[in-house]
Amino acid sequence: MLGIEDAQVTVELENDQEYKLFIDDVHIGKIRSNLAGKLNFNVDFVNGKQSVKITKA
């Protein structure tokens, strides 16, 4: 991902599941999708381009 400011990201995955979030290969933590399968998180672009990876926990 690339931007000049902070960005709020929403992705649709399986509903009510737990996922691991990695930004630039750093484990940020576990997050759970809601009942509609939506997962929301923010990405800070202060350091330029950021790679985002989401894996099922």
PEMO-V18342 format. One record per residue. N is the residue number from 0. RES is the residue in one small letter. OMEGA is omega in whole degrees, 0 to 359 (none if undefined). NEAR is the number of other ideal C-beta (glycine too) atoms within 10 Angstrom. Layout:
N|RES|OMEGA|NEAR ; N|RES|OMEGA|NEAR
This chain:
0|m|180|11 ; 1|l|178|9 ; 2|g|179|12 ; 3|i|179|8 ; 4|e|174|8 ; 5|d|178|10 ; 6|a|172|14 ; 7|q|184|8 ; 8|v|175|13 ; 9|t|176|8 ; 10|v|178|13 ; 11|e|180|10 ; 12|l|178|12 ; 13|e|182|11 ; 14|n|176|12 ; 15|d|178|10 ; 16|q|179|13 ; 17|e|182|11 ; 18|y|173|18 ; 19|k|180|14 ; 20|l|177|19 ; 21|f|173|14 ; 22|i|186|16 ; 23|d|178|12 ; 24|d|176|7 ; 25|v|180|8 ; 26|h|181|11 ; 27|i|180|14 ; 28|g|178|9 ; 29|k|176|10 ; 30|i|183|15 ; 31|r|175|11 ; 32|s|180|19 ; 33|n|184|10 ; 34|l|177|7 ; 35|a|179|8 ; 36|g|182|13 ; 37|k|177|12 ; 38|l|182|18 ; 39|n|174|11 ; 40|f|179|17 ; 41|n|176|9 ; 42|v|180|19 ; 43|d|184|11 ; 44|f|179|14 ; 45|v|181|8 ; 46|n|179|7 ; 47|g|184|8 ; 48|k|180|9 ; 49|q|174|15 ; 50|s|182|11 ; 51|v|177|14 ; 52|k|178|12 ; 53|i|178|16 ; 54|t|177|9 ; 55|k|183|9 ; 56|a|none|11
